[in-house]
C-alpha cells in the first residue's frame, strides 16, 4: 500500500525545490529572494521564526541577512563564537536542538546558553559546490509547536537549492553593483575635474558622494605634516538629523596625534580596516571621547576605514560609519572605496600642488615689483612705503615694520 501522506509530502518538497530555483531567477533582489524562501519553507514546517545567516570570511563575521523573529526583532553582526548558528557553521552538519540537546551542548561547552529561551531550534548549513556560505534556521517559542527529525531532513534537503539560489542572486547583484559603481567613479572623476583645483570643494564633494553611495556617515581626516596630527576636515551623513549631530560633535574634537585611533592605524600601516559587530566593539578608539554622543545616539554597526594615498605616501584616511541596525560593509565595498579614495587623493594632491605653485608665483611677482620700486626711486621714504605696500598685499601681512640702524659718522 502506498503511503499517500508521505507521497504528498515528498511532492511538496520537490515543488518547494523547483519554486526556490524559480525564485532565484525571478526575484528582483536578494531581499525579495529571502522573503520568498521563507514563505516556501513556511509551507513545509513551522517557520514563523526564520533566519538566514551568511558568513563573511574576510571580516570573520556572521551577518543575518534575513531575520523574522516573534521575540527578538534586532540582530547584530558578530564574530563566530559559541552560538547554535556558529556550531552548525563550524561542524557543517544539521542540528535539531531540542531543550534537552541544547542543555547537553551548553554543559559540554560547545555552545553558550541562550539569553532568550526557545523550545526547538533547527539549523542547517548552506553549502554550495565549493564552500559553506552560511546557515538557515527556524525555531519555535511555543511548547505546543515542535520541530522534528523529519523537518530537519526536509530543511537539509532544500538547503542546497537555497544556497545555490543565494549564490546566483549575489553574483547577479554584484555584477549590477559593480557596473553602477564604475559609472559612479566616472561621474565623480568628471565632477572632480569640473571643480578644478578648489581643495575644500574636492573634500566636500567626495565626502558627500561617499556617504550617499554607501548610505552611511563619511569622515575625512588629513595628515598635518606641520604638527603631526590627523584632524577631521570634512564630514557628511545621508540623514539630515545625523548630519547636524556629527558636525556638532566634530567642532568639539581636538586634532589628535597621527597615530591615534583607527584612522591613525590606517595612516601608519597603509592598510584598510573593516570592522563590524562585536569586533568593532573590541577595537581601539575610533575617535576621541567627544564623538561619544554620536556613537550613543546613532550607533555604529560597521566601520570601513581606507587610506588616502598618493605619490607613494599616506596623506589621510577616509572612514565610513554605518548606523546601528544596518548591513555591515563587505570586502567588495572596501575594494570600491579604495578606488574612490585613490582618485580623491590624486585630486587633493593636485589642488595642493596648484596652491603651492600659485604662492611661489605670488612671491616671485612681489619681489619683482619691490625690485622695480627700489630701482625707480632715490627717495628712501617713498621706497620703504612701496616695499610695505607690496609686502602687505602679496604676502597678506596685516602689519609690516622695519628697523634701520643708523651708522655712526
C-alpha positions in Angstrom: 0.0 0.0 0.0 1.3 3.5 -0.9 1.6 5.9 2.0 -0.4 8.8 0.5 0.7 11.2 3.2 4.4 10.5 2.6 4.0 10.7 -1.1 2.2 14.1 -0.8 4.9 15.4 1.4 7.6 14.3 -1.0 5.8 16.1 -3.8 5.6 19.2 -1.6 9.4 19.1 -1.1 10.1 18.7 -4.8 7.7 21.5 -5.6 9.5 23.7 -3.0 12.9 23.0 -4.6 11.5 24.0 -8.0 10.0 27.2 -6.6 13.2 28.2 -4.9 15.1 27.7 -8.1 12.5 29.8 -10.0 12.7 32.5 -7.3 16.4 32.8 -7.9 15.7 33.7 -11.5 12.6 35.9 -11.0 13.3 37.8 -7.7 14.3 41.4 -8.2 16.9 41.3 -5.4 18.2 39.4 -2.5 15.7 40.8 0.0 12.8 39.6 -2.2 14.5 36.2 -2.6 14.9 35.7 1.1 11.3 36.5 1.7 10.1 34.1 -0.9 12.4 31.3 0.5 10.8 32.0 3.9 7.3 31.7 2.5 8.2 28.4 0.8 9.8 26.9 3.9 6.8 28.0 6.0 4.6 25.7 3.9 6.7 22.7 4.9 7.2 23.3 8.6 6.6 25.8 11.4 8.7 28.8 10.4 7.3 31.9 12.0 10.8 32.4 13.3 13.1 32.2 10.3 16.7 33.3 9.8 19.3 33.2 7.1 22.9 34.0 8.3 25.8 34.4 5.9 29.4 34.1 6.9 31.9 36.8 5.8 35.3 35.2 5.9 37.2 38.5 5.2 35.6 40.2 8.2 35.3 36.9 10.2 31.7 37.8 11.0 28.2 36.3 10.8 25.7 38.6 9.1 22.0 37.8 9.5 20.7 38.9 6.1 17.1 37.8 6.8 15.6 37.9 10.2 12.0 37.3 11.2 11.6 36.6 15.0 8.5 36.9 17.2 10.5 38.0 20.2 14.0 39.3 19.2 13.5 41.8 16.5 17.1 43.1 16.4 20.2 41.1 15.5 23.7 42.4 15.4 26.6 41.1 13.2 29.0 39.1 15.3 32.1 37.0 15.1 31.6 33.3 15.1 31.5 32.3 18.7 29.6 29.6 20.6 26.1 30.2 19.3 24.0 27.5 17.8 24.5 29.1 14.4 28.3 29.1 14.8 28.1 25.4 15.8 26.3 24.4 12.6 28.7 26.5 10.5 31.7 25.0 12.3 30.5 21.4 12.2 28.9 21.5 8.7 26.1 19.3 9.8 22.4 20.0 10.6 21.3 20.4 14.2 17.9 19.9 15.8 18.4 21.5 19.2 15.5 20.5 21.5 15.7 21.9 25.0 17.5 18.6 26.1 20.0 18.8 23.3 20.6 22.5 23.9 21.3 21.8 27.6 23.8 19.0 26.6 25.7 21.2 24.2 25.8 24.0 26.7 27.0 21.7 29.5 29.8 20.4 27.3 30.9 23.9 26.4 30.1 23.5 22.7 27.6 26.4 22.8 26.7 29.2 25.1 23.4 29.2 26.9 20.9 31.5 25.1 19.6 34.6 26.8 16.2 34.1 25.2 14.7 30.7 26.0 13.5 28.8 22.9 11.6 25.5 22.5 13.2 23.9 19.4 15.9 25.3 17.2 16.7 23.8 13.8 19.6 24.9 11.7 21.2 23.5 8.5 24.4 24.6 6.7 24.1 26.4 3.4 26.6 24.6 1.2 27.4 25.4 -2.4 29.6 23.2 -4.6 32.7 24.9 -3.2 32.0 26.1 0.4 29.6 26.6 3.2 28.3 30.2 2.9 26.1 30.3 6.0 23.3 28.8 8.0 19.5 28.7 7.5 17.5 28.2 10.7 14.0 28.1 12.2 12.9 27.9 15.8 9.7 27.7 17.9 8.7 29.5 21.1 5.5 27.7 21.8 5.8 24.3 23.6 2.7 23.1 21.6 4.7 23.7 18.3 7.6 21.3 17.9 10.1 20.7 15.2 11.0 17.1 14.2 13.7 15.0 12.6 11.5 14.9 9.5 11.6 18.7 9.5 15.4 18.5 9.8 15.6 16.2 6.8 13.4 18.4 4.7 15.3 21.6 5.6 18.6 19.9 4.8 17.2 18.6 1.5 16.2 22.0 0.3 19.3 23.8 1.7 21.5 23.1 -1.3 19.0 24.7 -3.6 18.7 27.7 -1.2 22.5 28.1 -1.1 22.7 28.0 -4.9 19.8 30.4 -5.3 21.5 32.9 -2.9 24.9 32.5 -4.6 23.3 33.1 -8.0 21.5 36.2 -6.9 24.5 37.5 -5.1 26.6 37.2 -8.3 23.9 39.0 -10.3 23.6 41.8 -7.7 27.4 42.1 -7.6 27.7 42.5 -11.3 24.9 45.1 -11.3 26.5 46.9 -8.4 30.0 46.9 -10.0 28.5 48.3 -13.2 26.7 51.1 -11.3 29.8 51.8 -9.2 32.1 52.1 -12.2 29.7 54.6 -13.7 29.7 56.4 -10.4 33.5 56.5 -10.4 33.5 58.1 -13.9 30.8 60.6 -12.8 32.8 61.5 -9.7 36.0 61.8 -11.7 34.3 64.2 -14.1 32.9 66.2 -11.2 36.4 66.5 -9.7 37.7 67.8 -13.0 34.8 70.2 -13.1 35.5 71.5 -9.6 39.1 72.2 -10.7 41.7 73.0 -8.0 39.5 74.0 -5.1 40.7 72.0 -2.1 37.7 72.4 0.1 35.3 71.8 -2.8 37.0 68.5 -3.6 36.7 67.4 0.1 33.1 68.4 0.3 32.2 66.6 -2.9 33.9 63.3 -2.1 32.6 63.2 1.5 29.0 63.7 0.4 29.2 61.3 -2.6 30.8 58.5 -0.5 28.2 58.9 2.2 25.4 58.7 -0.4 26.8 55.7 -2.3 27.3 53.7 0.9 24.3 55.0 2.8 26.4 55.9 5.8 28.3 58.7 7.5 31.6 59.7 6.0 34.6 61.3 7.9 37.8 62.5 6.2 40.9 63.1 8.1 44.0 64.7 6.6 47.6 64.3 7.9 49.2 67.5 9.0 53.0 67.4 8.4 53.3 70.6 10.4 52.2 69.3 13.8 51.9 65.5 13.0 48.2 65.4 13.7 45.3 63.8 11.9 42.4 66.3 12.2 38.9 65.8 10.8 38.5 68.1 7.8 35.2 67.0 6.3 32.0 65.1 7.4 28.7 64.1 5.9 25.7 61.9 6.7 22.8 60.9 4.4 20.3 61.6 7.2 19.9 65.4 8.0 19.4 64.9 11.7 22.6 62.7 11.9 24.5 65.2 9.8 23.7 68.0 12.2 24.8 65.8 15.1 28.1 64.7 13.6 29.0 68.2 12.6 28.2 69.5 16.0 30.4 66.8 17.6 33.3 67.4 15.2 33.5 71.1 16.4 34.4 69.7 19.8 37.0 67.2 18.6 40.6 68.4 19.1 43.2 67.3 16.5 44.8 64.1 17.7 48.3 62.6 17.3 48.6 61.0 13.8 49.0 57.5 15.5 45.7 57.7 17.4 42.7 55.6 16.7 41.7 53.6 13.7 42.4 56.4 11.4 46.0 56.7 12.8 46.4 52.9 12.4 45.4 53.1 8.8 47.7 56.1 8.2 50.7 54.3 9.8 50.2 50.9 8.1 48.6 51.9 4.8 46.2 49.0 5.2 42.4 49.4 5.3 40.3 48.4 8.4 36.9 46.7 8.2 35.1 46.1 11.4 31.5 45.0 12.3 29.5 44.0 15.4 31.5 42.7 18.4 34.8 43.1 16.5 34.1 46.8 16.3 33.3 47.0 20.0 36.6 45.3 20.9 38.6 47.6 18.6 40.7 50.6 19.7 39.1 54.0 19.8 37.6 55.3 16.6 37.9 59.0 17.5 38.1 60.9 20.8 35.6 60.8 23.6 34.0 63.9 22.1 32.5 61.5 19.5 30.6 59.5 22.1 27.3 61.5 21.7 27.1 60.4 18.1 28.0 56.8 18.9 25.4 56.7 21.7 22.6 58.2 19.7 23.1 56.9 16.2 25.3 53.9 16.9 27.8 52.2 14.6 27.0 48.8 13.1 30.0 48.7 10.8 33.2 50.7 10.1 35.3 50.9 7.0 38.5 53.0 7.1 40.6 53.4 3.9 43.9 55.2 3.5 44.1 58.2 1.3 47.4 57.6 -0.6 49.2 59.2 -3.5 52.7 59.7 -4.9 54.0 57.0 -2.6 52.8 58.4 0.7 49.8 58.5 3.0 48.0 61.8 3.2 45.0 60.9 5.3 42.1 58.5 6.0 38.5 58.2 4.7 36.1 56.5 7.2 32.6 55.3 6.6 30.3 54.5 9.5 27.1 52.5 9.1 24.3 53.3 11.6 23.2 50.7 14.2 21.0 48.0 12.6 22.3 48.5 9.0 24.0 45.8 7.0 27.8 45.7 7.6 30.3 46.7 5.0 31.9 44.0 2.8 35.3 43.4 1.2 33.6 44.4 -2.1 32.7 47.8 -0.5 36.3 48.0 0.7 37.7 47.5 -2.8 35.4 50.1 -4.4 36.0 52.6 -1.7 39.8 52.2 -2.1 39.5 53.0 -5.8 37.4 56.1 -4.9 39.9 57.1 -2.2 42.9 56.8 -4.6 41.2 59.2 -7.1 40.3 61.5 -4.3 43.9 61.6 -3.0 45.2 62.4 -6.5 42.7 65.3 -6.8 43.7 66.6 -3.3 47.4 66.4 -4.2 46.7 68.3 -7.4 45.0 71.1 -5.5 47.9 71.3 -3.1 50.4 71.4 -5.9 48.5 74.2 -7.6 48.2 76.2 -4.4 51.9 75.8 -3.7 52.9 76.9 -7.2 50.4 79.8 -7.1 52.0 81.0 -3.8 55.5 80.7 -5.3 54.4 82.8 -8.3 53.0 85.4 -6.0 56.2 85.6 -4.0 58.3 86.0 -7.2 55.9 88.7 -8.6 56.1 90.6 -5.3 59.9 90.5 -5.3 60.0 91.8 -8.9 57.6 94.7 -8.0 59.7 95.6 -5.0 62.9 95.5 -7.1 61.3 97.8 -9.6 60.2 100.2 -6.9 63.7 100.3 -5.4 65.3 100.9 -8.8 62.8 103.7 -9.8 63.2 105.9 -6.7 66.0 107.6 -4.8 63.7 108.8 -2.0 64.1 106.4 0.9 60.7 107.1 2.4 59.0 106.5 -1.0 60.9 103.3 -1.5 60.0 102.0 2.0 56.3 102.9 1.5 56.3 100.9 -1.8 58.0 97.9 -0.1 55.5 97.9 2.7 52.5 98.2 0.4 53.7 95.4 -1.9 54.7 93.1 1.0 51.3 93.6 2.7 49.3 92.9 -0.4 51.3 90.0 -1.8 52.2 88.2 1.4 48.9 89.1 3.2 50.6 90.7 6.2 48.4 92.7 8.5 51.3 94.7 9.8 54.7 95.5 8.4 57.5 97.2 10.4 61.2 97.9 9.6 64.0 99.0 11.8 67.0 100.8 10.3 70.3 101.1 12.2 72.0 104.5 11.7 75.7 104.2 11.1 78.0 106.3 13.2 79.6 109.1 11.2 
